[in-house]
Amino acid sequence: MTQLIPFDAMPDEMFWSAPLALDSDFTAEDPLALDYLGQQVGLWLFPGFTTRTSRAQNYAVVLYGLHLADEAVQKFGYRGDDETRTRLFERWERFWALATLEFRSGQLAHRDDDAMRGVRGAARAWFPGNKPLPLDFPLISRQNELGGLGAYLTSLREYGLVFSGSLRVTPAARDILASFWSEPGERDVSHLYEAYALSALNLDMSHIARASGRLILANLGKKSRLSSLVQSSRTQQQKRLWNALFVDARDSSTLPLAEKLSAAHSDGVDEAEAVLEGLLAERWGPLSVDNKNKVEVALVFGRLARVLLSRFGRAYGYVDEHGWRAKLDEVAEAAFPCSDAKEMRDACGAVLTAHDARRFRKLQYHGPELVTLLTKLASSDPTESLEHLLMYHRAVQRSRRGSGAWIRQEEGKLVMQVAGYNGYKSVAGFPGMKLNVVRQLLADLGRIG
């Protein structure tokens, strides 16, 4: 997005920035906070997962890294505070990423089944040959927040696999850790694998050899890469993770909804709206009243989000394509034509009358404002509707560290403030609300093909 700022005079020098890498976790800003709200709705359905906890093996990788950090504290005499444990975990994460790349001979595309968070950083650090590989390279921008630990820690604590408020694994993770490299009873050389990995957490070392005794780095990558649960037929480890993440979930919706999501996939139904429609109709079995209410509000919110984003897109697009300045009434006619008024009223009414709509009022951010917006849109004319929508947009932007609205109203006209939003050029879609995340977890765990 480009913020338009007038200059008093032409600058002496001009600069431009390099494009963001695909693994930077940057996404185009959502003008109506619908992505954020969709994530909250997804939390009502699956409280233990986030939009970033999509790979089952990553749960094991993060757990093992925290376990290894604890071992390193003891072996090397490091301080046991969170800062040190985080640094040690990040060493493990880089070592594991290099091992995966070593197994794949450096050929790992961004969306490959084995591509980890920070794959581009790891790929830049890896090189072919026999020379030792570096351990202190930038894996990902703000690795602590955007790497494996930042993505999975909250979920691991939710499932009781990591102690609340700490970076130490609980006894509930013991079996998962004991089987990280191989199943008990197999030709067990897991202690050798652990010794090799632990050596990478020696902070006095800046590089790691590609072999340790009989072990080679590529084999560690083969055994621990993200696709290893499926590719190596780790059925027992899949079962342990299934039990930890689904069977033992402390909420009432994760397990039954996941089982029905699996049944929907077997029927060839994967698109989010169609899945929610089928769940609500109990196509794949009965739902409790509580879960049915959650599914209902997810379905009507998804439809509303699609309608609201399309209306904002029409308004933004009209101003963008008419010289960045257009009459308010003309924009309103383009964004809220009378022919579409029923669609808007129905979408607003469906959310407002849903049993679980009260959940939006309890959200700290954007939820209460959304309910107020819907109440106004349910009975307003096109111009009023546009003004209400832009007022809500301004409120969303103010909550984002003081960011300004993308369009401002000035003497009966709308003036572009922030250019570069291309979302209006695409058809507004139905939000995923974590259904795709859970489906990927089910695939990793062998629950769907």
Beta strands, then each sheet from edge to edge (+ up, - down):
strand 1: 2-3
strand 2: 133-134
strand 3: 207-208
strand 4: 211-212
strand 5: 215-216
strand 6: 325-327
strand 7: 407-410
strand 8: 413-416
strand 9: 418-419
sheet 1: 1+ 9-
sheet 2: 2+ 3-
sheet 3: 4+ 5-
sheet 4: 6+ 8- 7+
end
